[in-house]
Amino acid sequence: MSGGRLWRFAKPEWLTSASTRTAGVYSAGALFSLGFFFFVDAATFSKSDRNGGDVHIKFIDWVPGICSALGMLTINLIEKSRLGADSFSYSGSGVAWKARLVLFLGFALMAGGLAGSVTVLVLKYVVPEYPFPTLYFGIANVIANGLIMLSSVVLWVSQNMEDDYTYNLAL
């Protein structure tokens, strides 16, 4: 066993290839667009004539999705190398804890968005016991926020994969 490894098995080669990174980025984009498709579909259906009820998607239904999208943006602005680099090479001291704080705030925004969508589902659609076509508005909101959260994790992991093809251009 090699002295530099923690596990018994070596990391597979396909895990660090450029095509895996590209596939991760594309799949994260697909998950993000699928999540917003669910929500926009529910929003357009709520305003259509086929909606039999008086319940429509209002601004309060959009707030969890906005929080999740802002959390995704915040998380993906942080590079993985900044989380462990506490040196002066990144223009100042204390960069690691600042990056960890911003990463925590991004995950808190996404978790708040998911929790907010579940809260909207329960308080606006489940407690008044609306039937399924109306209940779909809340379910679509939860699905959208879950897919946005999953896409953010996939994008962050795939963008921060280390491979032999990346170059460090530090002076």
Phi, psi and chi 1 to 4 in degrees:
 res  aa     phi    psi   chi1   chi2   chi3   chi4
   1 MET       -  140.1 -175.2 -173.4  -66.5      -
   2 SER   -73.7  145.9  173.2      -      -      -
   3 GLY   -73.0  -21.6      -      -      -      -
   4 GLY   -88.7   -5.3      -      -      -      -
   5 ARG  -102.6  148.9  -72.6 -164.8  -24.6 -133.4
   6 LEU   -91.7  -39.7  177.8   63.3      -      -
   7 TRP   -98.3  164.0  -55.4  105.0      -      -
   8 ARG   -73.6  -35.4 -177.4  179.0 -176.4  134.9
   9 PHE   -95.7  145.2  -57.4  107.7      -      -
  10 ALA   -78.1  158.1      -      -      -      -
  11 LYS   -71.9  133.0 -175.2  166.7   52.9  171.3
  12 PRO   -63.7  151.0   -9.2   15.8      -      -
  13 GLU   -67.6  -34.4  -72.2  -66.0  -39.9      -
  14 TRP   -67.3  -19.2   62.9  -92.7      -      -
  15 LEU   -70.9  -24.9 -165.6   58.1      -      -
  16 THR  -112.7   16.5   57.3      -      -      -
  17 SER   -82.8  158.9   70.6      -      -      -
  18 ALA   -67.7  -31.5      -      -      -      -
  19 SER   -70.9  -30.7   60.4      -      -      -
  20 THR   -67.8  -39.5  -55.2      -      -      -
  21 ARG   -63.2  -44.1  177.1 -178.9  -65.1  178.7
  22 THR   -64.3  -42.0  -56.5      -      -      -
  23 ALA   -63.7  -36.5      -      -      -      -
  24 GLY   -65.2  -41.3      -      -      -      -
  25 VAL   -66.0  -43.5  169.4      -      -      -
  26 TYR   -66.7  -39.1  -75.7  136.6      -      -
  27 SER   -69.5  -33.2   62.5      -      -      -
  28 ALA   -65.7  -39.9      -      -      -      -
  29 GLY   -64.7  -38.2      -      -      -      -
  30 ALA   -66.5  -41.0      -      -      -      -
  31 LEU   -65.4  -40.5  -72.0  170.4      -      -
  32 PHE   -64.0  -45.9 -174.9   80.3      -      -
  33 SER   -69.0  -33.9   63.2      -      -      -
  34 LEU   -66.6  -38.7 -172.9   63.9      -      -
  35 GLY   -62.9  -46.6      -      -      -      -
  36 PHE   -71.7  -25.1  -94.2  110.5      -      -
  37 PHE   -63.8  -43.6  169.0   76.6      -      -
  38 PHE   -58.9  -43.8  -89.5  105.9      -      -
  39 PHE   -72.3  -41.7 -172.3   70.1      -      -
  40 VAL   -67.1  -34.1  169.4      -      -      -
  41 ASP   -62.3  -44.7  177.2   52.9      -      -
  42 ALA   -66.5  -37.4      -      -      -      -
  43 ALA   -67.3  -41.5      -      -      -      -
  44 THR   -71.8  -35.2   54.8      -      -      -
  45 PHE   -68.1  -33.3 -179.1   70.4      -      -
  46 SER   -67.9  -27.3   76.8      -      -      -
  47 LYS   -94.6   -2.5  -65.6  -68.6 -176.0  177.5
  48 SER   -83.1  170.9   73.1      -      -      -
  49 ASP   -74.4  -19.8  -65.8  -25.9      -      -
  50 ARG   -75.6  -14.7  -61.0  177.3   70.9 -166.5
  51 ASN   -74.0  118.0 -179.3   12.8      -      -
  52 GLY   -82.1  -11.8      -      -      -      -
  53 GLY  -105.0  179.6      -      -      -      -
  54 ASP   -95.8    1.2  -66.8  -27.0      -      -
  55 VAL   -89.3  128.6  178.4      -      -      -
  56 HIS  -128.7  162.5  -59.4  -69.6      -      -
  57 ILE   -78.2  123.0  -70.7 -174.7      -      -
  58 LYS  -109.5 -172.4  -53.5  -88.6 -168.2 -142.8
  59 PHE   -63.6  -32.3 -179.6   71.2      -      -
  60 ILE   -63.1  -26.7 -164.9   71.2      -      -
  61 ASP   -75.6  -25.3  -64.3  -54.4      -      -
  62 TRP   -82.0  -24.3  -74.6   87.7      -      -
  63 VAL   -59.2  -45.1  171.2      -      -      -
  64 PRO   -61.7  -37.4  -24.0   33.6      -      -
  65 GLY   -67.1  -37.2      -      -      -      -
  66 ILE   -65.8  -42.3  -67.6  169.5      -      -
  67 CYS   -63.2  -41.8  -72.8      -      -      -
  68 SER   -66.0  -40.3  -67.9      -      -      -
  69 ALA   -67.2  -40.4      -      -      -      -
  70 LEU   -65.9  -36.9  -73.7  175.4      -      -
  71 GLY   -64.8  -39.5      -      -      -      -
  72 MET   -63.9  -43.1  179.4  179.2 -174.4      -
  73 LEU   -62.9  -42.7 -179.9   67.3      -      -
  74 THR   -65.1  -43.8  -55.7      -      -      -
  75 ILE   -65.4  -41.7  -74.2  171.2      -      -
  76 ASN   -81.4   -0.3  -72.1  -59.5      -      -
  77 LEU   -83.9  -14.1  -72.3  174.8      -      -
  78 ILE   -95.2  127.9  -57.5  -64.9      -      -
  79 GLU   -84.4  148.3  -66.4  179.1   17.5      -
  80 LYS   -66.2  -31.0 -169.1  175.9 -179.5 -179.6
  81 SER   -68.2  -22.9   61.8      -      -      -
  82 ARG   -75.3  -18.3  -54.0  -83.2  173.1  133.3
  83 LEU   -73.0  -26.3  -64.2  175.4      -      -
  84 GLY  -117.4    6.1      -      -      -      -
  85 ALA  -101.7   96.5      -      -      -      -
  86 ASP  -105.5   62.2 -119.3   -6.1      -      -
  87 SER  -127.7  176.5   67.6      -      -      -
  88 PHE   -84.4    2.4  -69.8  102.4      -      -
  89 SER   -72.9  -16.0   63.5      -      -      -
  90 TYR  -105.9   39.5  -70.8  117.8      -      -
  91 SER    58.0   64.0   70.1      -      -      -
  92 GLY   126.6  174.3      -      -      -      -
  93 SER  -102.3  161.1   62.5      -      -      -
  94 GLY    73.2   26.8      -      -      -      -
  95 VAL   -70.3  -35.3  173.1      -      -      -
  96 ALA   -64.1  -45.9      -      -      -      -
  97 TRP   -70.9  -30.0   75.8  -93.6      -      -
  98 LYS   -67.8  -41.5  -68.7  173.9 -170.3  173.2
  99 ALA   -66.4  -39.7      -      -      -      -
 100 ARG   -65.2  -37.1  -70.1  178.0 -169.3  144.5
 101 LEU   -65.8  -43.8  177.5   68.3      -      -
 102 VAL   -66.6  -39.1  170.5      -      -      -
 103 LEU   -63.7  -40.8 -169.4   67.9      -      -
 104 PHE   -62.7  -43.1  172.2   75.8      -      -
 105 LEU   -63.4  -36.4  -69.0  175.5      -      -
 106 GLY   -64.9  -45.0      -      -      -      -
 107 PHE   -67.1  -33.4  -85.4  112.2      -      -
 108 ALA   -66.4  -38.3      -      -      -      -
 109 LEU   -62.8  -43.8  -89.1  171.0      -      -
 110 MET   -68.5  -40.5  -77.9 -162.1  -34.6      -
 111 ALA   -66.1  -37.7      -      -      -      -
 112 GLY   -65.4  -36.4      -      -      -      -
 113 GLY   -65.3  -42.3      -      -      -      -
 114 LEU   -67.7  -43.3 -173.1   63.5      -      -
 115 ALA   -65.3  -36.3      -      -      -      -
 116 GLY   -65.9  -38.2      -      -      -      -
 117 SER   -68.5  -36.2   66.2      -      -      -
 118 VAL   -67.4  -38.5  170.1      -      -      -
 119 THR   -64.4  -43.4  -56.7      -      -      -
 120 VAL   -63.6  -40.5  167.6      -      -      -
 121 LEU   -59.4  -48.5  169.1   68.1      -      -
 122 VAL   -70.4  -48.7  169.9      -      -      -
 123 LEU   -75.9  -32.9  -67.3  179.1      -      -
 124 LYS   -94.7  -29.4 -170.5  174.6  178.1 -178.6
 125 TYR  -117.8  -36.5  -59.5  107.4      -      -
 126 VAL   -83.6  -46.5  173.5      -      -      -
 127 VAL   -62.2  -43.7  171.0      -      -      -
 128 PRO   -73.9   -2.2  -18.2   29.2      -      -
 129 GLU    59.0   53.7  -63.5  178.6   -3.2      -
 130 TYR   -75.5  150.0  -73.2  116.4      -      -
 131 PRO   -72.2  177.1   23.2  -30.8      -      -
 132 PHE   -62.8  -42.7 -178.4   70.6      -      -
 133 PRO   -58.0  -33.9  -25.3   34.0      -      -
 134 THR   -80.7  -34.6  -53.6      -      -      -
 135 LEU   -64.6  -24.5 -174.3   64.3      -      -
 136 TYR   -61.4  -28.2  169.4   69.5      -      -
 137 PHE   -62.5  -42.9  -54.4  152.2      -      -
 138 GLY   -73.9  -37.5      -      -      -      -
 139 ILE   -65.7  -40.3  -67.2  171.0      -      -
 140 ALA   -64.8  -34.5      -      -      -      -
 141 ASN   -64.8  -43.1 -162.2   -7.1      -      -
 142 VAL   -66.9  -42.4  172.9      -      -      -
 143 ILE   -62.6  -42.8  -69.9  171.6      -      -
 144 ALA   -61.9  -45.7      -      -      -      -
 145 ASN   -69.5  -35.1  -75.3  -64.9      -      -
 146 GLY   -65.5  -40.9      -      -      -      -
 147 LEU   -70.2  -34.1  -73.6  174.1      -      -
 148 ILE   -66.0  -40.9  -69.7  170.6      -      -
 149 MET   -64.8  -43.6 -177.2  179.8  -89.5      -
 150 LEU   -65.0  -39.4 -176.9   62.9      -      -
 151 SER   -66.9  -34.0   73.5      -      -      -
 152 SER   -66.5  -41.4  178.2      -      -      -
 153 VAL   -66.0  -44.0  171.2      -      -      -
 154 VAL   -62.5  -42.6  168.2      -      -      -
 155 LEU   -66.8  -41.3 -177.4   63.6      -      -
 156 TRP   -67.2  -41.3 -167.9   73.0      -      -
 157 VAL   -68.0  -43.1  167.5      -      -      -
 158 SER   -72.1  -31.3   64.0      -      -      -
 159 GLN   -75.6  -25.2  -80.0 -174.9  -21.1      -
 160 ASN  -103.4   20.1  -68.5  -53.0      -      -
 161 MET   -73.1  137.9  -67.4  171.8   93.7      -
 162 GLU   -96.7  134.1  -63.3  176.9    9.9      -
 163 ASP  -145.0  177.9   64.4  -35.0      -      -
 164 ASP   -76.8  -10.4  -61.8  -24.9      -      -
 165 TYR   -94.2   -4.8  -58.9  109.8      -      -
 166 THR   -89.8  143.3   58.2      -      -      -
 167 TYR  -118.2  139.9  -62.6  104.5      -      -
 168 ASN   -98.7  113.5 -123.6  -15.2      -      -
 169 LEU  -103.6   63.3  -60.7  175.6      -      -
 170 ALA   -97.6  138.4      -      -      -      -
 171 LEU   -90.9      -  -62.2  175.5      -      -
